[in-house]
């Protein structure tokens, strides 16, 4: 287990649940929070940059790093690999930083198992229909991938009880406010 002096906030949701958008807003409000940048083998979406949203790695490089135990957690999702690198996480926690993680549900549960003190937040879509609409309107997923993501979401929604808190992401501003309030209540030191 990694030792930590910092604080961990783990935000998870099914694909299309809004976690990246909410985390982006939280980071704007709290620029001193560190952000755990995951590694992935998926291609960048329009506007994404290597080292900002993700560390984009080839499948070969990712698997090499798995073999050399460089990941805190890793998972294959819809044919692409995702993972959290240990070294940057360890360094930032040892400096006492508050870190926020944008993870899929299984990854979040892996981090929570390693760091039981982490505050875990599950963002729920208001309905399966809204989730379908969000995925379709991204414009980055084929109809088949949308259906696979929805099937995975059904499984992930069955794991919400394993998280410290659940927030329905129906209205972005409300969801950001509720998430921020939950974090403030948990850590009692977030600046207004």
N, C-alpha and C positions, 0 to 999 in steps of 0.2 A: 504494500500500500504506500502511495506517495504521501509524504508529510505535507501538511498545508498550514500556513498561517493566514493565508488570504481567505476570501469568501467566494463560494461558487454559486452561481445561479444557472440552472439548467432549464431551458425552455424547449418544449417539444410539442409537436402537433402532427397530425397526418399531413401529407403533402397537400398544399393549398390551404392549410389552416391559418396562415398569416404570421407564422413565427418570425420569418426574416424581416417582414415589414415592421412588426412590433419591436423587435430587437433593434432595428435601425433607429426607430424613434427613441427608444430608451437610451441608446448610445448618444444620440444628439443631446438629450437632457443630462446625461452623465458621461461627459467625455473622459473622465478619469477611470472609468471602468474598462478593464481589459476585455478584449473579444477573442474568444477561441476560434481561430480560423481552421476549419476542417480541411482535410485533404480529400480529393475525389478524382476519379478517373473519368467522370462525365465531362463532355465538352462545355466550355463556358457559354452561358446564355448571353444575348445581346447586352452590352454595357458592363458585364462582369470582367474583373481584372484579376490576374494571378496574384495571390498574396493579399488581396483585399477581401473578396467574398470567399474564396477558396484557394488552396494550393492545388493547382491542376497538375496532376501527375499522370504519366503513362501507366497503363496496367502493369507493365513489367517493373517500373520503379516502385509503384505502390506495393506490389507483392514482395519485392526485395526488402522493403521497410517492414512489412509484416514479419518476414523471416528473421529479421534482425531485432524484433521486439521493440520497434520504435513507436507503436501505437498504444494509447490508453484503451481505446476501443476501436473496433472497425466492423463494418457490416457491408454485405452486398445487398443493394436495393435496386430492383428492376434492371439487373444486369450491370450496374455500375458500383464501384467500390467507394465507400466513404469511411473516414476515420479521423480520430483526434490524436495528434502527435503528442507524445509524452514530454519531450524536452521543453518546448515553449510553455506548456502548462505548468510544469514543475518550477521553472524559473520565475514565472509571474506570481505564483502562489507563495513561493518562498520570500518574495519581496513584499508580501502582504497585500497584493492587489485584490480587488473584487473583480472576478471574471464572470462573463456571461457566455453561455454555450448555446448555440443554435444546432440542435441535434434531432435526428429521427427518434422515434419512441424507444426502439431497442437500444440505441446508443445512449440515450438519456438514462435508461435503467442501468446500463453498464457503468456509467459514471457515478450514478447514485450508489451502486453497490460498492464501488471503490472509495467513494467519499460520502458516507452516510449523512454527514452534516450539510451536504449541498442542498440548496432550496430548489425543489423541482416543481415546475409549473407546466401544466398541460393546457394548451389552447384548443378549445373545441369549436368546430364550425357550428353555426346555428342549426344546420340540418344537412342531411346527405345531399339534398338537391342544391343547396348553396355551394357545398363543396364541389359537386360536379360542375356547376357553372364556373366557379373560380378556376378549376383545372382546365376546362375547355377554353376559357377566355385568356389564359396565359399565352396561347398560341404556340406553345413549345412542345406539346405532347400530342401524339397521334391518338385517335379514338381508342385504339387497343391499349395504349399506355394509360389513358385516363381510366379505363375499366380496371386495369391492374392496380392502379393507385387507389381506386375506390374499394376494391376487394381488400387491399392491405389496410386501408383506413378502418374498415369494419373490424378487423382483428385488433388494430391499435386502440380503437375506442373501448374495447373490452379491458384495457389495461389502465384506465384513468385512475382507478382506486390506488394504484401504486405511486401516485404523485402527491406531493404535499398540498397542492391546490389546483383547482380546475377553473378556468375562466372561459366564458363563451365569447368568441370573437365575432360579434354580430355588427358592431359599430366600432371602427378603428379607434377613434378618440376615447371612447368608453373603455375599450379593451386595454389600451395603453395606460389609462388612468388606474384601472383596476389592478393591472399587473404591477405598476409602480407602487401603488398603495400596499399591495401584498408583500412586495419586497421590503418596503419601508417598515412594515409591521414586523417582518421577520428579523431584519437586521437593525432596526431602530437607529439608523444613522445616515439615511439618504438625505442629501441637501435638497431643499425645495427649489 
